[in-house]
Amino acid sequence: VVPLAPSLVLSSERMNRILEISAANRYARVQPGVTNQQLQDALRPLGFFWPPDPTSAAVCTIGGNLAYNSAGPRAVKYGTPRENTLALRAVIGTGALLATGTRTTKGVVGYDLTRLLIGSEGTLAVISEAVLRLTPLPERIVTLRACYDSLAAATAAVAAVMAQPVVPCALEFMDEVAVGLIRRDPGVSLPQRTRALLMIEVDGPGYALAQMADAVTGAASVAGVLQVEHADDPLAAQRLWQARKALSPALRHIAPKKINEDVVVPVARIPELIEALQRLSRETGITIVNFGHAGNGNIHVNLLFDPEDRRQAERADYCLQTLFDLVLQMDGSLSGEHGVGLAKQPFVGRELGPLATRLMWDIKRQFDPANILNPGKALPDPADSA
Ligand SMILES: Cc1cc2nc3c(=O)[nH]c(=O)nc-3n(C[C@H](O)[C@H](O)[C@H](O)COP(=O)(O)OP(=O)(O)OC[C@H]3O[C@@H](n4cnc5c(N)ncnc54)[C@H](O)[C@@H]3O)c2cc1C
């Protein structure tokens, strides 16, 4: 989190207690400074998990997860914090304590302030306690690795997998450049002609899992598939996931000041987006690497360039503007999970439009009349609503 001077930074580091875990009610009540990993570790022995799984789990907090609606690969099946939170306690900008939601999985009284606070990037209230909805751990998980001879084949497979009834619990996509990077890991061996790759996980009860995995394998076997392999060996599966999770840091090694966007488009439009990005890369000479949570249409678009080189910086900026235009034309959104913060703030007015922007500022004033909570972040400039 980047404070704007002059600011006061509030740390939730010591609000790190898990207050209650109720298996019967399927919820955990936690303070905001508990890390995602601490919570998962406490839930596992009881046979439960909290579905949001950002890669930063070891260090990121529940407060940050809720404020950014952060998630990871599992969101395709289990949703984001918005789908997995029952109630909140939060301090609004006036200092008053607000309680939202209920401890039940049903409840329709009043507006849904819980969902409003989740993803509001700390601009409406400081979350001081959360009641999180728990899910039973799946009995078993199968990891599939599908290799394709073209990008078009891999993206067609994503659409085919999502169009059939078995929902995978992860459906991750990597383009050719990303595949090249993971090939550098000596533990990862892929068919020679692999140009794009999907990592798919299917979870469920032991008695049905083989059938479920077969259904997904069938759907993923579109024209252009080179191989769909079951990673039966947990070590091999773990290695592949490690390689996937190491992609972003590896790219930062190549281009330390790369831009990493996390746009979202409807799943069936992923091929259109990726093809447009390939054209853009050829046209501008900027290397663009794409990977991410394809099952949600959430693609991490990485622009590799050197910002010290003025010509490269200008072309990267052009790519960014074009990317956002493309995504909005495709009924998508500028951010799937990283949020708006400062960097994307100048662009979000394009997505929201003047009426939504004005209503959001009206809401912000109700919660935070003196504009002291994360001022200058997330919301477009009020002038954009004129
Ligand atoms: C290596 C790495 C991998 C990542 N992988 C993912 C990923 O897979 N998926 C993903 O979605 N994100 C990912 N992220 C981004 C980041 O980890 C998440 O957004 C995470 O949820 C942030 O949590 P935090 O505790 O670090 O929050 P911070 O960065 O401290 O804060 C984030 C925002 O939340 C606000 N906030 C924090 N606590 C509260 C509170 N109690 N009440 C109100 N507002 C609050 C802050 O003001 C700030 O605006 C990754 C980041 C890194 C560095």
The ligand as an SDF file (V2000), in Angstrom:
LIG
                    3D

 53 58  0  0  0  0  0  0  0  0999 V2000
    3.9590  -11.8210   -4.8450 C   0  0  0  0  0  0  0  0  0  0  0  0
    2.5450  -11.3260   -4.8500 C   0  0  0  0  0  0  0  0  0  0  0  0
    1.5490  -12.1500   -5.3530 C   0  0  0  0  0  0  0  0  0  0  0  0
    0.2380  -11.6980   -5.3750 C   0  0  0  0  0  0  0  0  0  0  0  0
   -0.7350  -12.5420   -5.8480 N   0  0  0  0  0  0  0  0  0  0  0  0
   -2.0160  -12.1290   -5.8500 C   0  0  0  0  0  0  0  0  0  0  0  0
   -3.0420  -13.0060   -6.3370 C   0  0  0  0  0  0  0  0  0  0  0  0
   -2.8020  -14.1410   -6.7470 O   0  0  0  0  0  0  0  0  0  0  0  0
   -4.3110  -12.5470   -6.3230 N   0  0  0  0  0  0  0  0  0  0  0  0
   -4.6180  -11.2990   -5.8680 C   0  0  0  0  0  0  0  0  0  0  0  0
   -5.7990  -10.9410   -5.8930 O   0  0  0  0  0  0  0  0  0  0  0  0
   -3.6730  -10.4530   -5.3970 N   0  0  0  0  0  0  0  0  0  0  0  0
   -2.3870  -10.8380   -5.3760 C   0  0  0  0  0  0  0  0  0  0  0  0
   -1.4230   -9.9930   -4.9150 N   0  0  0  0  0  0  0  0  0  0  0  0
   -1.7870   -8.6590   -4.4390 C   0  0  0  0  0  0  0  0  0  0  0  0
   -1.9750   -8.5460   -2.8870 C   0  0  0  0  0  0  0  0  0  0  0  0
   -1.2320   -9.5080   -2.2140 O   0  0  0  0  0  0  0  0  0  0  0  0
   -3.4250   -8.6860   -2.5000 C   0  0  0  0  0  0  0  0  0  0  0  0
   -4.1410   -7.5940   -3.0330 O   0  0  0  0  0  0  0  0  0  0  0  0
   -3.6730   -8.7620   -0.9810 C   0  0  0  0  0  0  0  0  0  0  0  0
   -5.0380   -9.0340   -0.7270 O   0  0  0  0  0  0  0  0  0  0  0  0
   -3.2690   -7.5080   -0.2500 C   0  0  0  0  0  0  0  0  0  0  0  0
   -3.2910   -7.7630    1.1420 O   0  0  0  0  0  0  0  0  0  0  0  0
   -2.3240   -6.9980    2.1410 P   0  0  0  0  0  0  0  0  0  0  0  0
   -2.5910   -7.5220    3.4830 O   0  0  0  0  0  0  0  0  0  0  0  0
   -0.9360   -7.0500    1.6100 O   0  0  0  0  0  0  0  0  0  0  0  0
   -2.9260   -5.5380    1.9980 O   0  0  0  0  0  0  0  0  0  0  0  0
   -2.1970   -4.1440    1.8140 P   0  0  0  0  0  0  0  0  0  0  0  0
   -1.3620   -4.1430    0.5860 O   0  0  0  0  0  0  0  0  0  0  0  0
   -1.5820   -3.7470    3.0880 O   0  0  0  0  0  0  0  0  0  0  0  0
   -3.4830   -3.2440    1.5660 O   0  0  0  0  0  0  0  0  0  0  0  0
   -4.2130   -3.3730    0.3680 C   0  0  0  0  0  0  0  0  0  0  0  0
   -5.3570   -2.3770    0.3800 C   0  0  0  0  0  0  0  0  0  0  0  0
   -6.3100   -2.7740    1.3300 O   0  0  0  0  0  0  0  0  0  0  0  0
   -6.5370   -1.7300    2.2750 C   0  0  0  0  0  0  0  0  0  0  0  0
   -6.7320   -2.3930    3.5650 N   0  0  0  0  0  0  0  0  0  0  0  0
   -5.8890   -3.2310    4.1960 C   0  0  0  0  0  0  0  0  0  0  0  0
   -6.4220   -3.6400    5.3590 N   0  0  0  0  0  0  0  0  0  0  0  0
   -7.6230   -3.0400    5.4690 C   0  0  0  0  0  0  0  0  0  0  0  0
   -8.6560   -3.0430    6.4500 C   0  0  0  0  0  0  0  0  0  0  0  0
   -8.5360   -3.7380    7.5800 N   0  0  0  0  0  0  0  0  0  0  0  0
   -9.7590   -2.2950    6.2330 N   0  0  0  0  0  0  0  0  0  0  0  0
   -9.8860   -1.5690    5.1130 C   0  0  0  0  0  0  0  0  0  0  0  0
   -8.9470   -1.5060    4.1500 N   0  0  0  0  0  0  0  0  0  0  0  0
   -7.8340   -2.2400    4.3230 C   0  0  0  0  0  0  0  0  0  0  0  0
   -5.3000   -0.8620    2.2150 C   0  0  0  0  0  0  0  0  0  0  0  0
   -5.5930    0.4600    2.5830 O   0  0  0  0  0  0  0  0  0  0  0  0
   -4.9400   -0.9590    0.7560 C   0  0  0  0  0  0  0  0  0  0  0  0
   -5.7140   -0.0570   -0.0050 O   0  0  0  0  0  0  0  0  0  0  0  0
   -0.0880  -10.4140   -4.8960 C   0  0  0  0  0  0  0  0  0  0  0  0
    0.9230   -9.5900   -4.3910 C   0  0  0  0  0  0  0  0  0  0  0  0
    2.2220  -10.0360   -4.3630 C   0  0  0  0  0  0  0  0  0  0  0  0
    3.2790   -9.1470   -3.8160 C   0  0  0  0  0  0  0  0  0  0  0  0
  1  2  1  0
  2  3  1  0
  2 52  2  0
  3  4  2  0
  4  5  1  0
  4 50  1  0
  5  6  2  0
  6  7  1  0
  6 13  1  0
  7  8  2  0
  7  9  1  0
  9 10  1  0
 10 11  2  0
 10 12  1  0
 12 13  2  0
 13 14  1  0
 14 15  1  0
 14 50  1  0
 15 16  1  0
 16 17  1  0
 16 18  1  0
 18 19  1  0
 18 20  1  0
 20 21  1  0
 20 22  1  0
 22 23  1  0
 23 24  1  0
 24 25  2  0
 24 26  1  0
 24 27  1  0
 27 28  1  0
 28 29  2  0
 28 30  1  0
 28 31  1  0
 31 32  1  0
 32 33  1  0
 33 34  1  0
 33 48  1  0
 34 35  1  0
 35 36  1  0
 35 46  1  0
 36 37  1  0
 36 45  1  0
 37 38  2  0
 38 39  1  0
 39 40  1  0
 39 45  2  0
 40 41  1  0
 40 42  2  0
 42 43  1  0
 43 44  2  0
 44 45  1  0
 46 47  1  0
 46 48  1  0
 48 49  1  0
 50 51  2  0
 51 52  1  0
 52 53  1  0
M  END
$$$$
